[in-house]
């Protein structure tokens, strides 16, 4: 899955998900060290757990963040998977 981010420095998130688990996550753009760290931390994590942990995180005055955008991408994945 590819997700175009909104309101953050990263431009896109690439996700591979199998059986409800995040197999691989990669951010395009953004703060390289932070986005690589977040991506590695969520690999192997259950989609619902990642959403629970990441949703609602803000970046400074912005109402969203790269972790929050990852949660939004995962929610979109779940919505599409249930169709």
C-alpha positions in Angstrom: 0.0 0.0 0.0 1.2 3.5 -0.7 -0.3 6.5 1.3 0.2 10.2 0.4 0.8 12.1 3.6 -0.8 15.4 4.6 0.5 18.2 6.7 4.0 16.7 7.4 7.5 16.8 5.9 7.3 13.2 4.6 5.6 12.9 1.2 4.5 9.3 1.3 4.4 6.0 3.3 4.9 2.6 1.7 3.5 -0.3 3.7 3.5 -4.1 3.4 0.9 -5.8 5.6 0.1 -9.5 5.9 -2.4 -11.2 8.2 -3.0 -7.9 10.1 0.7 -7.3 10.8 3.0 -4.7 9.4 5.7 -6.5 7.6 7.5 -3.4 6.2 7.1 0.4 6.5 9.0 3.1 4.7 8.6 6.9 4.7 9.6 9.0 1.7 11.0 12.3 2.8 10.8 13.7 6.3 13.3 13.5 9.1 15.3 10.5 8.0 16.4 9.2 11.4 13.0 9.7 13.0 11.0 8.1 10.2 13.4 5.2 9.9 13.1 4.6 13.7 9.3 4.7 13.6 9.2 2.4 10.6 11.5 -0.2 12.3 9.6 0.0 15.5 6.2 -0.9 13.9 7.5 -3.7 11.7 6.0 -7.0 13.1 3.4 -5.0 15.0 -0.3 -5.7 14.8 -2.1 -3.0 12.7 -4.6 -2.1 15.5 -1.8 -1.8 18.1 0.2 0.6 15.8 -2.9 2.7 15.3 -3.6 2.8 19.1 0.0 3.9 19.9 0.5 6.4 17.0 -2.8 8.1 16.4 -3.1 11.7 17.7 0.7 12.4 18.0 1.4 16.0 17.0 4.6 17.5 15.6 5.1 20.9 17.2 2.2 23.2 16.4 1.0 20.9 13.6 -2.2 18.9 14.3 -0.5 15.7 12.9 2.9 14.1 12.6 4.6 11.3 10.7 3.6 8.7 13.3 0.0 10.0 13.2 0.1 9.9 9.4 1.2 6.3 9.6 -1.8 5.6 11.9 -4.1 7.3 9.2 -2.5 5.1 6.5 -3.2 2.0 8.6 -6.8 3.1 9.2 -7.3 3.6 5.4 -5.8 0.1 4.9 -8.3 -1.4 7.3 -11.2 0.5 5.6 -10.2 -0.7 2.2 -9.7 -4.3 3.4 -13.2 -4.4 4.9 -14.9 -3.5 1.5 
